[in-house]
Amino acid sequence: MAVLTPHEPPRDWNVDDVNVTKPPVIRRAIGAAAIGNITEWYDFGVYAYFEPTLKEVFFADLPDTMGTIATFGLFAVAFLVRPFGGMFFGPLADRIGRNKVLATTMIMMALGTFAIGCIPSQSAIGLAAPALLLAARLVQGFSTGGEYGNAMTFIAEYAPDRRRGFLGSWLEFGTFTGYLMGAVVVTVAGAALSDDQLLSWGWRIPFFVALPLGIVGVYLRTRLADTPAFLALEKEAEERDKEMRTGRELKEILALWPFLLVCMGLVLAWNVTNYMLTSYMPTYVTTTLPDQSGGSGVSETTSQVIQIVVMVVALVTIPLLGMLSDRIGRKPIVWVGSIGLIVLSLPSVLLIREQTVATIFVGLLIMGLLLICFSATMPSTLPTLFPTEIRGGALSISFNVSVSLFAGTTSVVVGSLVAKTGDLNWPAWYLIIAGVIGAVSIWFTQEPNGRHMWGSSPAAASREEAHELVEEHANA
C-alpha cells in the first residue's frame, strides 16, 4: 500500500519565494491561536467535570442513569452541528482570511458558554431549562466547527517548515490548559461550596469566566495580519478567480476524498481517546464503577485531582513531543499512539476498575500519554493533507464530520453500551477500535516533517534559513 502524496508539480524555488516570518510575529500568532483553544476547551472541561451537578440542575426529575445519558446527550448534541459550522466557516476562511473567521468563532463560543451560566434551573422554569441549554450548546457547536480546523491552519501556515511540529503542539497546549482550567475551577468550587450553594448559584461561575477569556482572545487575534500563505494566495488570485473558487471549492474538496478519509481516521483515533479521557472517565470513575461493580469508588474531588495531575503531565509533555517530531518525524510518534491504544487500552481500563487512587491514576496516565502522541503531532500533520486554496474548508469539514459522528459521541455511546450490556470494559474496546483506525490512517499518510505546505511556498524564520531550504530542495 502506497502513502498518499500531494498532487503538486515539481518546482525550483529561489530565496525570494520563501515566506520569512520573524520569530516575534510567530510567537504572537501561536499565542493568539492558543488562547482561542483555551476558551473553547475550557467550556468542554467545565461541562464534563460538572456533569453530576448539571444533571441535578437540568434533569433532576429523571432516574439517575437516564439523567446521566441526557446530560451526556446534550454534551454530544453540540457535535452534531459542528460539520455545519465547518462547512460554513472553513470555506469562508479560504475566501476572507483565517483571522477574521477565528475572531468571529471565538466570540460566539464565549457568548454561548456565558449564556449557559445565565439559564435558570429546571425547578424554576421546567422543560425550558434543558431547551435553553440545548440552544446554547448548538451555538457552541456551530462556532467550534469553524474554530479548531482554522486554528490548526492558522498556526501551520505561520510556522516555519522546520519547526511546525513544535509550534503546532502549542495549539494543543492551549487545549489542555483549557481543560485544566475547567477542572481546577470545578474542583475549587466543589471544595469551597456546599452542595446547596453549588446547585443554586455556584455552578454558574465557571461559565461566566469564559466571556473575559473570549474578549482577550479576540483582542489578540485582531492585532495580527493573516497568515503569509493566505496573503500570498490572495495576492496571486484575480477577483474573477476568487469568485470561481467560491463556487467550486466544495467540488475540489470532495475530489480529494482519499485525503479526507485519512484525515477523518486520524481525527477519530485522536479525539475518541481525548473525549474518553476528559469527558467519560470522570463519570466512569465516580459513578459508573461504584454503581455497577459494587466497589466504594473514589470521591468526585479525588477523581478531579487525579485528572488534574494527569493533565499537568500531558501539558508539560506535549511541547516536548512536538519538538521531538521536528527531529524524528510525526509518523513514528503517531505509530506509538495507535499501537499503544491497541495494546494498552484494556490494561489501563482494568487498572481503573480496581478503584484505588494509585491504580486509577496509572490507568488514566497511560490513556493520557497515548492521547498526547496524537495531540502533539496532529496540528502539524492534518493541515499538510490539503492545498492552501481549500485547506480551511477541507480540514474543517473532514475534522468536524469525524468528531461529530465518532468522537464527540464517545461519552453517550460508551455510557449507553456499558449500561445496556453491563460490560465495564467497553471503554477499552472502543479505544482499541480507534487505535486500529489510527494505524491504518497513518500508514497512508506521507511524512510531513520538514516539507513545505501543499500549495504554499517554503516557510522560514530567517533569511539564512530560507537560503538553506532552497539549497536542500535543489539537492533533494
C-alpha positions, -999 to 999 in steps of 0.1 A, spaced: 0 0 0 14 34 -10 11 66 10 -10 95 -3 12 122 -18 1 158 -28 -7 164 -64 19 191 -68 41 197 -98 78 199 -91 92 234 -89 126 251 -84 124 276 -55 146 306 -51 151 326 -19 126 353 -28 99 326 -30 103 316 7 80 331 32 101 346 60 82 353 93 102 367 122 100 347 155 82 375 175 54 375 149 52 337 150 50 338 188 21 363 187 3 341 162 8 310 183 -5 328 214 -35 342 196 -45 308 183 -38 290 216 -60 315 236 -89 305 214 -84 269 221 -82 276 258 -116 293 257 -131 266 235 -120 236 256 -124 254 289 -161 251 283 -159 214 274 -138 208 305 -163 226 328 -192 208 313 -176 174 316 -164 178 352 -197 194 362 -217 166 347 -231 153 381 -241 189 391 -256 198 357 -276 166 359 -292 178 392 -298 213 378 -313 204 344 -325 167 348 -334 163 384 -368 146 376 -351 118 356 -338 85 370 -301 86 377 -290 66 346 -314 84 323 -302 118 338 -266 109 331 -274 98 295 -294 130 289 -266 152 303 -241 134 280 -265 137 252 -265 175 255 -228 173 256 -228 153 224 -255 173 206 -231 202 201 -210 179 179 -240 172 156 -238 208 143 -201 210 141 -199 198 105 -223 226 95 -201 251 113 -171 236 95 -189 238 61 -198 274 67 -166 288 84 -140 267 67 -147 278 31 -153 313 44 -118 314 59 -104 304 25 -122 334 10 -119 362 35 -90 350 56 -83 328 87 -80 357 112 -115 372 106 -132 338 110 -112 329 141 -122 362 158 -159 355 149 -159 319 162 -142 329 194 -167 355 204 -196 331 195 -181 304 217 -175 327 246 -211 341 244 -225 306 242 -206 295 273 -216 326 292 -252 320 282 -252 286 299 -244 303 332 -275 325 328 -300 297 323 -325 292 352 -327 256 366 -353 231 357 -370 236 390 -375 272 382 -387 271 345 -393 234 338 -385 220 304 -375 254 291 -342 250 311 -328 220 291 -342 235 259 -322 267 265 -292 246 274 -296 228 241 -297 261 223 -265 274 239 -248 241 231 -258 244 195 -243 279 193 -211 265 208 -210 235 184 -216 257 154 -188 281 163 -164 253 173 -169 238 138 -151 268 124 -126 273 153 -103 243 155 -97 234 119 -90 271 111 -68 275 142 -47 245 130 -45 260 96 -36 294 111 -6 281 131 6 257 104 7 284 78 26 308 101 51 282 113 85 277 96 88 243 79 115 231 103 96 240 135 60 233 125 58 203 149 69 222 179 49 253 172 18 234 162 19 215 195 12 247 214 -23 247 200 -29 215 220 -11 231 249 -39 256 248 -65 227 247 -51 210 278 -47 244 295 -84 250 289 -93 215 302 -71 221 332 -86 255 340 -120 239 338 -111 211 361 -94 234 386 -123 258 387 -148 230 391 -127 213 418 -123 245 438 -160 253 435 -169 218 447 -145 221 477 -153 256 487 -191 255 484 -218 234 500 -240 212 478 -269 236 481 -247 266 471 -232 247 442 -267 237 429 -283 271 434 -256 295 420 -220 282 424 -221 261 392 -227 293 371 -194 310 380 -171 288 358 -193 295 328 -192 333 334 -154 332 333 -155 323 295 -166 358 285 -135 377 296 -113 349 282 -130 353 248 -126 391 248 -88 387 254 -86 362 226 -104 384 201 -81 413 210 -50 392 205 -63 379 171 -73 412 157 -37 425 163 -23 400 138 -23 401 100 -35 370 82 -12 341 75 16 345 49 3 316 29 -32 331 27 -19 366 18 3 351 -9 -27 332 -23 -49 363 -21 -22 384 -39 -19 359 -68 -56 354 -73 -76 377 -97 -111 387 -84 -127 366 -111 -108 336 -100 -118 342 -63 -154 342 -74 -150 310 -93 -132 295 -63 -162 303 -41 -185 282 -63 -162 253 -70 -145 248 -36 -168 220 -23 -163 201 -56 -125 205 -53 -126 193 -16 -147 162 -25 -122 154 -53 -96 148 -26 -117 121 -9 -87 98 -1 -71 126 19 -104 134 36 -107 98 47 -72 97 61 -78 130 79 -111 116 94 -93 84 105 -66 103 123 -91 127 139 -112 97 151 -82 80 168 -71 112 184 -105 125 196 -121 93 207 -91 90 231 -95 127 240 -131 125 249 -128 91 266 -102 106 290 -116 140 295 -154 136 292 -163 100 300 -137 89 326 -148 114 353 -182 99 354 -170 63 348 -147 66 378 -171 83 403 -205 69 393 -205 40 368 -179 18 385 -193 21 421 -229 17 408 -223 -14 386 -194 -32 403 -203 -26 440 -170 -10 449 -165 20 471 -150 41 443 -134 75 449 -149 108 456 -156 134 429 -129 157 444 -103 128 444 -112 119 408 -108 156 397 -74 159 414 -62 127 397 -74 141 363 -57 174 370 -24 157 377 -27 136 345 -34 168 325 -4 186 340 18 158 329 3 159 294 6 197 294 43 196 301 50 167 277 31 180 246 56 206 235 85 182 241 69 156 218 62 184 193 99 193 194 108 156 190 86 153 160 107 180 142 137 157 147 123 122 140 91 129 122 54 129 131 46 93 119 68 74 145 50 92 173 16 86 159 25 49 154 33 47 191 -1 62 200 -20 40 176 -3 7 186 -4 18 222 -42 21 221 -45 -14 207 -21 -30 232 -26 -9 264 -63 2 264 -75 -29 282 -48 -29 309 -54 8 315 -92 2 320 -86 -29 342 -63 -7 364 -90 19 367 -116 -7 376 -95 -16 407 -109 17 421 -79 27 442 -63 61 439 -30 46 427 -45 23 400 -69 49 387 -40 74 384 -18 49 365 -47 38 342 -56 74 334 -19 83 329 -15 56 303 -45 69 285 -32 104 287 2 96 274 -13 78 244 -35 108 238 -6 132 236 11 112 209 -18 125 187 -22 158 204 14 168 199 15 159 162 -19 163 146 -19 201 145 12 200 123 1 169 103 -35 174 93 -31 208 76 -5 193 53 -31 170 38 -47 198 17 -36 226 -6 -37 262 5 -67 274 -15 -91 249 0 -72 240 32 -95 257 56 -126 242 42 -113 207 36 -97 205 71 -127 220 89 -152 197 71 -133 164 75 -123 172 111 -158 181 122 -176 153 104 -153 128 121 -156 144 155 -193 147 152 -200 112 141 -175 93 162 -155 112 188 -179 137 203 -205 110 209 -180 88 228 -194 96 262 -230 89 253 -223 58 232 -199 42 256 -221 51 286 -251 35 268 -231 4 259 -220 -1 295 -255 5 308 -271 -19 283 -245 -48 284 -231 -44 319 -196 -48 304 -173 -23 322 -146 -29 296 -164 -11 268 -141 19 271 -112 -3 263 -129 -20 233 -138 14 220 -102 27 223 -88 -4 206 -111 1 176 -99 38 175 -63 26 176 -68 2 146 -83 31 126 -55 54 136 -28 28 125 -45 23 91 -47 61 86 -11 69 95 1 41 71 -14 61 42 0 95 54 31 110 39 57 121 65 52 159 66 82 168 87 103 195 71 81 197 40 66 229 28 28 231 29 9 218 -1 3 247 -25 24 272 -5 60 284 -7 85 271 18 85 289 51 115 300 72 122 320 104 151 340 89 168 348 56 196 325 64 172 296 69 155 305 36 188 300 18 193 266 35 158 255 25 163 264 -11 197 246 -12 182 215 4 154 215 -21 178 218 -50 199 189 -37 169 166 -30 
